[in-house]
């Protein structure tokens, strides 16, 4: 009986020793692991994405004119805008997608009016290609016209109608502004800057500061950044894959074919009108954002005719095969 008890005692002691040794080993591993973890945190970045500062070229082209970026302030202003746009991934990606829909409308109007094609990028910066864009300064539409300037440039704004939201007409009005500004400056960079600050401000500051280019003026931050932001978005649109924006054909927003119905009488209810055309009220307003009420009343004593865009039903449904790629540089599978 004593032998058995002694054996049990030894057996229990053995397991206790093994248990204690195991605890010591585990504790040592824990300490070692903690140290390794601390070293890992020190060696690796705290974020999982790779952020690389974009190389800046010696010069950039805007409206067929080479603009040197060798001067320190010019380089850093461009650097700020292109890095901001590149790492604002989702918004910049959406701009390329939407441009496939809107550039085919904007470009022919610019060309017809003798405005450099690069001014389409001004439109991108102004509104993010949001047809319903409306700012705190009460500027509206893709080209962000304030009411007074819009009327000077020939746009109609009244109850139920606001042509600042009409893509073709607002683009034509923007062209009028650009041409008038070019007649004053003879320089497209100054024209672009004046679209943000106004011709009076740019002209006044050029005189006060004795400079000929808006890029050399001390201006408020928004205007100082403006032209560089336009040039930066142009660079990204011209080389999207270079800057990490990978799109396929089906990722682009397709162009929608439109038929037009001319009206010259009151429309008491646009919802009823839309149903008569075989589309919804929402679809009618989507392609006629300039219609700003549920009805339309013709101005008294004035005969007017409006063209109402009616989207083709087949284009209102996604079909990869029907997507036209406006710029082959935007996609990897063209």
N, C-alpha and C positions, 0 to 999 in steps of 0.2 A: 504494500500500500504506500509506504514511504517512497519507494522507487518510482511509482507512477506519479506521485505528487511532485517529486523532484523533476521528473521529465516534463510535466505540465508547466512547472515554474520556468525551467530553461526555455521551453517553447515560447512561453509568453514574453520572456525577456528578449528572445531573438526577434520576435515580431515588433516589439517596442523599439529595439535598436534600428531595425530596418525602416520603421516608420519615421523615426527621428532623422535618419540619414536622408530619406526622401524629402522631408520638409526642408532640410538644409539645402539640398540640391535645387529644389523648386524655388526657394528664396533667392539663391544665387542666380538662377536663370532669369528670375523676375528683375533683379537688379541690373543684370547685364542687358536684358531687353529694354528696360527703361532708359539706360544709358544710350543704347543704339537708337532708340526712338528720338531721344533728345538730339543726337547727332544728325539724324535724318532731317528733322525739322530745321536744323541750322543750315544744312546743305541744300535743301530743296526749297523752291518757292512755295508760298502759302496758297497760291491759286493754281488751278490745273490747266489753264489755257496759256498758250504761248503768245506773248505780246512782243512784237518787234517794231522798232521805230522805222518808218518808211524812208528809204534813201531819197534824197531831194536832188533833182536834176539841176544843172547849171542855168538852164533857161526853160521857159514854158511858152507855148504858142497860144495866143488869143486873137481871134479875128485876123488870122494870117500875119500877125506881128509877133516877133520874138521878144519876150520880156525876160531880161536877165534876172536871175535869182542869186547872183554872186554877192550882192550887197547884203550885209548881215540882217537888216530888218526885213528885207524882201524875202530872204530865205526862211526866216523864222515865221513870218506871217503865213507863207504857203505851207510850211511844215505843220503849223497848228491846225490849219483847215483840213489838210488831207488826212492827217492822223485822226482827227476828230470824226471825220466822215467814215473812214475805214472801220474804226472800232465802235461806231454806232451801227453795228451790223444789221439789225433787223430793218431799221428805217432805210438805210442805203440800199439794201437788197430789194425792198419793195419799190424803191424809186426806179430801179432798172426794169422791174416787172411792169410797172405802170407806164413807163416810157414807150414800151412796145405798142401801147394803145393810143397814146396821145401824140407822140412825135410825128406819126404820119399825118396828123391833122395840122400841127403847128408848123412843120418845116415848109410845106408849099406856100403858106401865107407869108412867112419870112422871106422866102426866095422871090415871090412875086413882088414884094415891096422893097427889094434891094437891101435887106437887112442881113448881116452875116449870120450864118447858120449857128454859130456859137451862142447866139442869144437865146436859143432854146434852153440852155443850161441856166440862164438867169431865171427863166420860168420855173425850173426845177427847184432852185434855191428859194424863190419867192413863196411858193405854195406847197412844196413837197408833192406836186401834181395831185393835189386834192381839189376836186372841182367845187367843193363846198367850203373851201377855206375862207375864214373870216377872222381878221385880226383884232386885237384890242384897239388898234387905231382906226377901226371900221373900214379896213381895206378888204376887198372881196374878190373871189374867183382865182383862177390859175395865175393871173398876172397881178393880183393884189392891187387893184385900182381903188383909190379913195373916190368918193362920189364926185367931188368937184373936178378932179383931173379926168375922170371917166367921161363926164359930160363935155368937157373941152375937146376930148378926143373922139366925140361923136357917138357915145354909147347912150342908149335910152334907159333911164331909171325912173320908174313911176310905180304906182300901186299895181301889183300883180306882175310887173316886168322889171327885171334887173339884168341888163345885158353884160354886166361885168362877169356873170357866170356863163355867158355864151362863149364857147371856146374859140370858134372862128372869128366872131366879131370882136372879142376882147383881144385876140392876137393881132387883128388888123389895127385896133386902136393903139396897142402897144407899139406897133410899127410906126404909127404917126408920131408918137412921142419920140421914138428913137431917131427918126429922120429929122425932126425939129431940133433935137439936141445935137445931132451931128452937124447940122448947119451952123450951130453956135460954136462947137468945139473942133470939128474936123478930126476927132479922135474917138475911137470906139470904147477905149478904156474909160475915158471921161464920161461918155454917154452912159455906160453901165453904172458907174458910180453915182451919176445924177439920178438914176432911176430909184436909188435908195434914199438919197439925201435931198434931191430936187436940184434943178439947174441953178436956181438963185443961190442956194448955199454953196454949191461947188464953185460957181463963178466968183462969188464974194470971197471965199477962202483962197482961191487961186490968186486973186488980186492982193489980198492982205499978206499972204505968205510968199508972194512973188514966185510962184511955181506954175508950170505948164501942164503937169500931169497930176491927176487925182491921187495917184499912188505915192506921191511925194508930200501930200498934205497931212497935217495933223488934224484928224477928224475924230468924231465920236467913235467908239469901238465898233459899233455895228457897221458903220460905213467903211471904216478902215479895213475891216475883214471882208467886206462884201465881194469885191472883185476877185480876191484870192479864193474865196469859197466857190465862186463860179468856176474858176480855173481848176480847182481841185476836183470838183464833181465831174468836170469834163475829162480829166485825166483818168478817173476811176471808170467812167462809162466807156472810155476808149480801150481800157485794158482791165476788165473786171477780174479775169482769172489771175492776173499778176498780183492782185490785191486780195485774193482769197474768196472772191464771189463766184461760185460755181453754179451755173444754171443750165438746165436742159430746155429744149424747145417747149415742152409742156408746162414749164414753170412760168413762162411769160403770160401776161394777160392779153388775151386775143382782141383783135380789132372787131368791132361789131358793125355789120352792114346796116345802113339806115335807109328807109324810104321817107318821103316827106309829104305832109298834107298841108296845103295852104288854107289859111282861114282869114277871113276879113270881117267876121261878125262876132258878137259876144259869145262866150262859152260859159254857160251858167254853172257847169259842174265838170271839172276835169276828170273825175272818177268815171262819170257816165261816158264821157268822150273816150277815155282809155278803153273801156269795155267794148265800145263800138269798133275800136281798132284791133280788138283781140289781144290786148295786153292789160296788165294791171296798172293801177294808179301809181304804185311804186315804180314800176318800169318806165312809165311815161315821165315821171319826175326825174328819174335817174339819167335819162338821155335828153332832158330839157330842164336842166337845173335853173335856168334863167326864168322859168315860170315860177313866181314866188307866192302864188295864192292858190286857193282851191277852185278859183274861177278866173275868167278874163273879161274885162269890160273895155271895149274900145274907147279911145279918147274922143271926146265930143268935138265935132267940127273938123275932124281929121280922118282921112281915109287911109287905113293901114292894112298891110297884109303880113301875116306872120307864117313862117315855115316851121311846122312842128315835126320833130324827128320821131319816127316810129321804127324801133329796132326790128329786124327780121327775126321771126320766131326761131328759126333753126340756129341762129347765132347766139341765142340765149342759153344754149346748153353746151357743156364742154365736149369738145371733139379735138383731140390732139392733131389729127390729120388736117384740120382746117386752120390751125394756127400759122400765121405768116410771121416769120422772123424779120423784124424791121432792120436789125443790124446784126450780122453774123458774128461780130466780135463779142456779143453778149452771151452766146451759148457755146457749149462744148460738143454738141452733136449736130451741128448744122450740115 
